[in-house]
Amino acid sequence: MKLLVTGGCGFIGSNFIRYVLREHPDWKIVNLDKLTYAGNPENLKEFEGDPRYRFVKGDITERSLIDDLFGSERFDAVVNFAAESHVDRSILDPGPFIETNVKGVQVLLEAARRYGVGRFLQISTDEVYGPRG
């Protein structure tokens, strides 16, 4: 199994990657992260040099980068943690939220469709899913 994990240098994403590589020693992960305020590559320093793990610095809104990754890596699944997740920041300036949480997801979904990726897990925020009922 080969996974694309986006936003994998954040708190939740890095713990997910650590879990997957510990529990599934035959799986491979490509971690795509823009390294904004929430991403820290030190969270996954233990996997530097591990052939099961590859880090790519980049933005999920960059169509050419996403196409290159999907074309060369042939992912089995995508787990998208990349998001602007601070509510107060989205209220003050919705632009970054719309770019990442909407446009970025659309770029990933289109690539997954074009390249025949059968599984896509979207992790997001209440700005996308709405308030709890």
N, C-alpha and C positions, 0 to 999 in steps of 0.2 A: 504494500500500500504506500502510495506517495501522496502526501498532503501539502497543499498550499495553506499556510497559516498567515493571515495578515494581522498586523498589529501585535505580533508575537513578542515584542520587547516590553510590552506593558505588563502590569501586575497579573491580570487574569491570563493573558495570552502566554506569558512566559511560564506560568504554573501549568497551563495546559500542555505546552511543548514538553516540559520536564516530565509530566505524567505520561504522555504518549511514548516518549523515548524510553522511559523506564519500563512501562508495561508491555510495549510492543517492540522488541529489539530488532525486528526485521523491517520495520516501517522507516520511511525517509520523510523528512520535513524540509520544505523551503519556507523560510520565515521572511516575509516582505513587510518592512516597517519603515515609515517615514522618519522616525525618531524625532517626534515633536516633544512637547513638554512631558508627555506621558510615557514615552519609550526610553528604555535604558538598556543598551546592549550588554551591560555588565550583568544583567539578570540571567543571561544565558552563557556567560563566559566559560562555564564548565564544558560546553559542547564545541568550543573552538577546536578545529582539527578532527572532529568526529565525522566520519564519512556519511553518517545518516542525517547530518544537519548542515544546512546552507543558509547563510544570512544574505539578504539582498536589501540594500537601502533604496527605498523608492516609495512612490505615491500610488495608491490604487486608482487614482484618476488619470494616470498616464497610460493611455491606450496602447501606445507602441511598446512600452515596457511590459504591460500585461500580456499583450499578444506574443511577445518574445518568450516570456516565461511559460505561458501555456503551450506554445508551440514546441519549445525545447524540452520541457520537463514531463509532459503528459501526465497530469495529475489525475488521481482517482477521486479526490474530494477536495473541497475548499472549506475552510473554517475562517470566517471573517470576523475578527475582533476589532479591526480598524474602525475607529469612530471618534467623533468629537463627542465627549460624554459628559461634559460639565454644563449643566442646565443654565447656570448664570451666564456662562460665556456665550451660549447660543442665543440668549435673550438680548445681550448687549450687541452681538454681531452675528446674525444668522448665516452670513456668507460661508465661513469655514464649515459649519454644520451641513449646509446644503451641498457643498462640494464633496465632502467626504461621505456623509451618511446617506446621501441620495445619489449623486452622480457617480461616486466611487463604487457604490454597490451595483449600480446599473452597468458600469464598465466590467466589473467582475462577473455579473450574471450573464452578460452577452458573451464574454469569453468562454465561460463554462458551457454555454449552449453551443457555441461554434466548435469547441474542441471536444464535445461529447462527455463532459464531466457529469457523472450521474448523481453526485451528492454535493449539496451546498448547504452548509449550516450558517445561518445569519445570527450573529450575536449583536444586539443593538441596545438602544436606549428608549426611554419613554417618549422622546421627541419623535421617534419613528413609529413605535408600537402604540403610543397613546398611554393615558393613565390606566392604572389597574382598576378593574371594575368594582 
